[in-house]
């Protein structure tokens, strides 16, 4: 059956800088989940509610799941559809007002918007189940009575989070009051009878308007090495895996061509260079759509070492950011809940530190004069900033405005005069830039048709931005700012689907 998917990327004096930033971007509460979230965010929210009941506070701090506690004449009702609808609605899925407390309303939704399928499940889909069916392929759609959220797809199996599961009692109210949100055991992805559910799997309904995550294999990173030498990295898909291998291309008067450094990676890589040594940090593909650990690989003394994990649990649709300063590595990544996490190496790795926020894309980080600034896209599509100074520690998140595509990442550099240059990709795929020189200027449109996370390098007053273009066969593209103006986008080849 046909299915469609809607695709919703310089030293200054520290106290003076803090004051300037505070006047231009007032501290705000970081926004909770809003419209146009990714399908991975749908899975993450479903998982966040495991263990919650019909009449309890949900993971967002509000009461119940629609009418889960009151829809049965003021008593709890069968609420699997209430839960699935609530998850979709919180993450900005379109047309959730068409859904009801009846599980079959999800099937009707899929038929209406042409997103129902009996194959090819994706994370964030609703899986619908029927009471009856003469065989696995002719399940009776009129008897659909259960729906859950797909949270992982791997090796021909799906894992589903179900509301209203495991209840007891002889009445609807008794069962619904005692049931909870449960992460069910993995089952075959093919329609048919499933022992745990005791029902026929009818098929899958794709949420309209949710973004299929785009950090994976649609992102790159670049470092500039003294001597007019660019090192560009990107993640390219591998046959038989859901992750991708890291690829490298080197410029030294001409581009040398892409070659693989291996790995099974999800989001955008972070690359550091110092004294002939490269360190790459990236979130690996952990086998689900929402989790992975940060892995590191190092080039030193003329050869690459092996990939090794530095731990954590992160959204593998997004990538890592990293800074090396004064003998320390500072690595940043985004948890499945969207919070920014940091880990510091100072002879050995410390614990992961939670810096809060709700990010929807790969973060960018800058460092100068003891100050760290992290930038990332919030759930409302605006760019956010969080800063650290030795005297004050980490401050609050501040909005820098703009309109960016959720799931895409940020890039940032600081120039020799203390100016910040922040980049992101808007919903139309165009590169946007905002600069800070004593105060923030307007967002500027640099153009392009891009996807994923851009990267930027700065040397000798020259900016080079690298990003992947879906209209260019998912090749890596470069655009440079030289002598006061931007040149044209041009391809440096590759295929990073």
MOKAWO-V486480 format. One record per backbone hydrogen bond with DSSP energy under -1.0 kcal/mol. NH is the residue of the N-H (numbers start at 1). CO is the residue of the C=O. E is the energy in kcal/mol with one decimal. If there is no record, write none. Layout:
nh-><NH;NH>
co-><CO;CO>
e-><E;E>
This chain:
nh-><4;8;17;18;19;20;21;22;23;24;25;28;37;39;42;43;44;45;46;47;48;50;51;52;56;58;61;64;68;71;72;74;75;77;83;84;85;86;87;88;89;90;91;92;93;94;98;99;105;106;108;109;110;111;112;113;115;116;117;124;125;126;127;128;129;130;131;138;140;143;144;145;146;148;149;150;151;152;154;157;158;159;161;162;165;175;176;177;178;179;180;181;182;184;187;189;194;198;200;201;202;203;204;205;206;211;217;218;220;221;223;225;229;230;231;232;233;234;235;236;238;241;244;245;246;247;248;249;251;252;256;259;261;265;266;270;272;274;277;278;279;280;281;282;284;285;286;294;295;296;297;299;300;303;305;308;310;314;315;318;320;321;323;325;328;329;330;331;332;333;335;338;340;341;342;343;345;346;350;353;355;359;360;364;366;368;371;372;373;374;375;376;378;381;383;384;385;386;388;389;393;395;398;400;404;405;407;408;410;411;413;415;418;420;421;422;423;424;426;429;431;432;433;434;436;437;441;444;446;450;451;454;455;457;459;462;463;464;465;466;467;469;474;476;477;478;479;481;482;485;487;490;492;496>
co-><114;6;13;14;15;16;17;18;19;20;21;397;91;211;38;39;40;41;42;43;44;47;181;49;53;62;58;56;65;67;75;70;72;68;79;80;81;82;83;84;85;86;87;89;88;208;95;96;102;103;104;105;106;107;108;109;110;110;204;150;122;205;148;203;146;200;143;135;132;140;141;129;129;127;161;125;159;159;157;154;187;152;149;182;180;171;172;173;174;175;165;52;162;160;158;156;199;194;130;192;128;128;117;126;115;37;266;215;453;233;231;229;225;251;223;249;221;247;219;245;243;238;265;236;262;234;259;232;230;254;250;248;246;244;283;281;279;277;274;299;272;297;270;295;293;264;291;311;282;308;280;278;303;300;298;296;294;292;334;315;268;332;330;328;325;345;323;343;321;341;339;335;356;333;353;331;329;348;344;342;340;338;377;375;373;371;368;388;366;386;364;384;382;378;401;376;398;374;372;393;389;387;385;383;381;425;360;405;362;423;421;419;415;436;413;434;411;432;430;426;447;424;444;422;420;439;435;433;431;429;468;9;466;464;462;459;481;457;479;455;477;475;469;493;467;490;465;463;485;482;480;478;476;474>
e-><-1.3;-1.2;-2.3;-2.4;-2.1;-2.5;-2.8;-2.3;-1.7;-1.1;-1.6;-1.7;-1.6;-2.5;-1.4;-1.8;-2.4;-2.6;-2.2;-2.4;-2.1;-1.5;-2.9;-2.4;-1.4;-3.0;-1.9;-2.0;-1.3;-2.5;-2.7;-2.1;-1.1;-1.6;-2.3;-2.2;-2.7;-2.3;-2.4;-2.2;-2.8;-2.5;-1.2;-1.6;-2.3;-3.5;-1.8;-1.5;-1.7;-1.6;-2.2;-2.1;-2.3;-2.2;-2.7;-2.5;-2.4;-1.2;-2.5;-2.9;-2.1;-2.6;-2.8;-2.2;-2.7;-2.8;-1.9;-1.5;-1.7;-1.6;-1.2;-2.3;-1.5;-1.9;-2.6;-2.8;-3.1;-1.2;-2.2;-1.9;-2.7;-2.1;-2.7;-2.6;-2.4;-2.7;-2.9;-2.2;-1.6;-1.4;-2.0;-2.1;-2.8;-2.5;-2.5;-2.6;-1.9;-2.9;-2.2;-2.8;-2.5;-1.1;-3.3;-2.6;-1.9;-2.0;-1.1;-1.0;-1.1;-2.5;-2.2;-3.7;-1.8;-1.4;-2.7;-2.9;-3.4;-2.1;-1.2;-2.7;-1.3;-1.7;-1.4;-2.7;-2.6;-3.4;-2.4;-2.6;-2.8;-2.0;-2.5;-1.8;-4.0;-3.4;-3.4;-3.0;-2.5;-2.1;-2.1;-1.9;-2.1;-2.9;-2.8;-2.1;-3.0;-3.0;-1.7;-2.0;-3.5;-2.9;-2.0;-2.7;-2.4;-1.2;-3.1;-2.0;-3.2;-2.9;-2.9;-1.6;-1.9;-2.2;-2.1;-2.5;-2.1;-1.7;-2.9;-2.7;-3.2;-1.9;-2.9;-2.1;-2.6;-3.0;-2.3;-2.4;-2.6;-2.1;-2.6;-3.3;-3.5;-3.3;-2.7;-2.5;-2.4;-2.2;-2.3;-1.7;-2.0;-3.0;-2.8;-2.0;-3.0;-2.0;-3.0;-3.2;-2.5;-2.2;-2.9;-1.6;-2.9;-3.0;-2.5;-3.8;-2.7;-2.3;-3.1;-1.8;-2.0;-2.0;-1.7;-2.8;-1.9;-1.4;-2.4;-2.8;-3.0;-1.8;-2.5;-2.5;-2.3;-3.4;-2.4;-2.1;-2.3;-1.9;-2.7;-3.5;-3.3;-2.9;-2.3;-1.4;-2.1;-1.9;-2.1;-2.4;-1.7;-2.3;-3.0;-2.6;-2.1;-1.9;-2.0;-2.3;-3.5;-2.7;-2.3;-2.9;-2.3;-1.2;-2.8;-2.0;-3.3;-2.6>
